[in-house]
Amino acid sequence: MNAAGQYEGGRKPTELLKGLDYSVLQQCMHCGMCLPTCPTYDLTGLERHSPRGRIALMRAIADDKLPLSPVFGEEMYFCLGCLACKSACPAGVDYPQLFEVARAEIEASGVLNSPLRRLIRWVVLKEVFSHNGLLHAMGRALYLYQASGLQGVIRHSGILKFLPNRLMELERLTPKIQRKFSQELIQMEESPSSPKYLVGFLTGCVQEMLYADVNRQTVDVLLAAGCEVLTPRNQLCCGSLHAHNGELELAKEFARKLIDQFPLDRLDAIISNAGGCGSHLRNFDQLLVDDPEYAGKARVWSAKLKDIHEWLVEIGFHEKLKEGKALQEEGQVTYHDSCHLCHGQGIVTQPRLLLKAIPGIELVELPEASRCCGSAGIYNLTQPEAAMQLAERKLNNILKTGCTTVAAANPGCLLQLQSAAEAKGVNLEIVHPVTLIARHLT
């Protein structure tokens, strides 16, 4: 902020919050229906850690009753962005829009700025997740670190105990990188003998490196469902991480580039298999609503964006699944709802229909299935204590089911649940629902 009280580029404080349709801020009735669903309010019992408390703070700032301060910035980053409040709200408050605009306001103002924070955000958001080559190079290096056995040596050497707690926790959460990425496993165009549909497939960026096998299985399932699959090369990040961390202009740039990679007019659907990415991808029409060149394309994109479970049920594939044979190793399975899949996209029944349709699988409902596991993008890195409490609660609920197999449809959830299980020494198979479907097609 300069001496005239303006942000760089001439933007004034609270310009973004004030620029919202004020009725959006007023829509909250403060009824309290969101309180029982909010994980952070449940952890602390503090009003400011609830959705209605955060909205009240936004209104106060927009009305010039409170300054835009570091306290407000820290509060908005304590929010998981899990969107459980969106499902619970009887007034239909668009909390996702408020949440993203508030964080963008925080970043524009610089109220949380520090040299270290600026460096981390520049490296992560503007370099690593903005350049495929750099992201893949880091993935290859991490794979060699793990596959060579060096990671195991370092972990058993005791060296990590001398690192700061945050770095030690970061190393513990290091995900396992796969030897081959999606582009090495999936051809650009694959087709069954008699295709009924033409779909585009989104490989993702984190999913690309950590769960390339799930991407391959997704394509296999789509082929079995009668879909010709187009998977563009070198797909960029969808921008979800950027939008949720206050970088809306970067998110718009990635949305435009991703739209250009797909022949929208030819496709029956665009398929996402990651709950968090899909929630953002589905809202490209809102993100680019003011873009004269891309607004129309974004509307077509959003209309055709389908979660893999949603699409398979829409074309009746769950009925075909029932015709297969039961596999001997299958049994009881429980299902954890990805926050952005169930609250952000409203996809709740479809994954369950598919799991129930798999011969030999008995679906056991998970207590608090739609409660956040604490992953929430990079929340488990920025708020490790709160994230771990939520993960332990989720793990305890899983153990109550007696199931040893857990299905979840988001890479962040899969990583968080696996990390929690390993920390407690619990042996669980944690898989994407598509993995269980694919097993019955081989």
Secondary structure, 3 states (H helix, E strand, C coil): CCCCCCCHHHCCCCHHHHHCCHHHHHCCCCCCCCHHHCHHHHHHCCHHHCHHHHHHHHHHHHCCCCCCCHHHHHHHHHCCCCCHHHHHCCCCCCHHHHHHHHHHHHHHHCCCCCHHHHHHHHHHHHHHHHCHHHHHHHHHHHHHHHHCCHHHHHHHHCHHHHCCHHHHHHHHCCCCCCCCCHHHHCCCEECCCCCCEEEEECCCCHHHHHCHHHHHHHHHHHHHCCEEEECCCCCCCCCHHHHCCCCHHHHHHHHHHHHHCCCCCCCCEEEECCHHHHHHHCCHHHHCCCCCCCHHHHHHHHHHEEEHHHHHHHCCHHHHHCCCCCCCCCCEEEEECCHHHHHHCCCCHHHHHHHHHCCCCEEECCCCCCCCCCCCCCHHHHCHHHHHHHHHHHHHHHHHHCCCEEEECCHHHHHHHHHHHHHCCCCCEEECHHHHHHHCCC
